[in-house]
Amino acid sequence: MNQSADSQFRHRQAWELIPWLVNGRATAEERRAVEEHLSDCADCRGEYEFQTRLHAAMNAPTAADGAAGPARVPAALWRRID
């Protein structure tokens, strides 16, 4: 694999691991690799920041019902995800 192809592979791999990093399910090795990539990639940093904000918003309790996380996701959406 040439350097450009290797770079593209590492970028794609990091991009796909961002959700796992955000939700705390990435392994230590995966976390290290993504964090290293984030230091050099503005696109992935932006996506990481977006997903971090989205994750926080989805898990924040609402004033109306006090529910957080999956309790706030409509049942119809869960059926589509399943």
C-alpha positions in Angstrom: 0.0 0.0 0.0 1.5 3.4 -1.0 1.6 6.3 1.5 -1.5 8.0 0.0 -3.5 4.8 0.1 -2.3 4.1 3.7 -3.3 7.6 4.7 -6.7 7.2 3.2 -7.1 3.8 4.9 -6.2 5.3 8.3 -8.6 8.3 7.7 -11.5 6.0 6.8 -10.7 3.7 9.8 -10.6 6.7 12.2 -13.8 8.1 10.7 -15.6 4.9 11.3 -14.3 4.6 14.9 -15.5 8.1 15.9 -18.9 6.9 17.2 -17.2 4.2 19.3 -14.8 6.8 20.8 -17.7 9.1 21.6 -19.9 6.5 23.3 -16.9 5.1 25.2 -16.8 1.7 23.6 -13.5 2.0 21.7 -10.6 -0.1 22.9 -7.5 1.6 24.2 -5.7 0.9 21.0 -8.6 2.2 18.9 -8.8 5.4 21.0 -5.1 6.0 20.7 -5.2 5.6 16.9 -8.2 7.9 16.5 -6.7 10.5 18.8 -3.5 10.5 16.9 -5.4 10.9 13.6 -7.5 13.7 15.1 -4.4 15.8 15.7 -3.7 15.9 12.0 -7.2 15.8 10.4 -9.6 18.8 10.6 -12.4 16.9 9.0 -12.3 14.1 11.6 -11.9 16.7 14.4 -15.1 18.4 13.2 -17.0 15.2 13.0 -15.7 14.1 16.4 -16.9 17.5 17.9 -20.3 17.2 16.2 -20.8 13.6 17.4 -19.7 14.6 20.9 -22.3 17.4 21.0 -25.0 15.1 19.6 -24.2 12.4 22.1 -24.4 14.8 25.0 -27.7 16.3 23.7 -29.2 12.8 23.3 -28.3 11.8 26.8 -29.2 15.0 28.6 -32.4 15.0 30.6 -35.2 17.1 29.4 -37.0 19.5 31.7 -40.4 18.1 30.6 -40.0 14.5 31.6 -36.5 14.1 33.1 -35.8 11.2 30.7 -32.4 10.9 29.2 -30.8 8.7 26.5 -32.8 5.9 24.9 -36.0 6.8 26.8 -36.2 10.0 24.7 -35.9 8.2 21.4 -39.4 7.6 19.9 -40.4 3.9 19.6 -40.9 4.2 15.8 -37.2 5.2 15.4 -36.1 2.3 17.5 -38.1 -0.1 15.3 -36.3 1.4 12.2 -32.9 1.0 13.9 -33.6 -2.6 14.8 
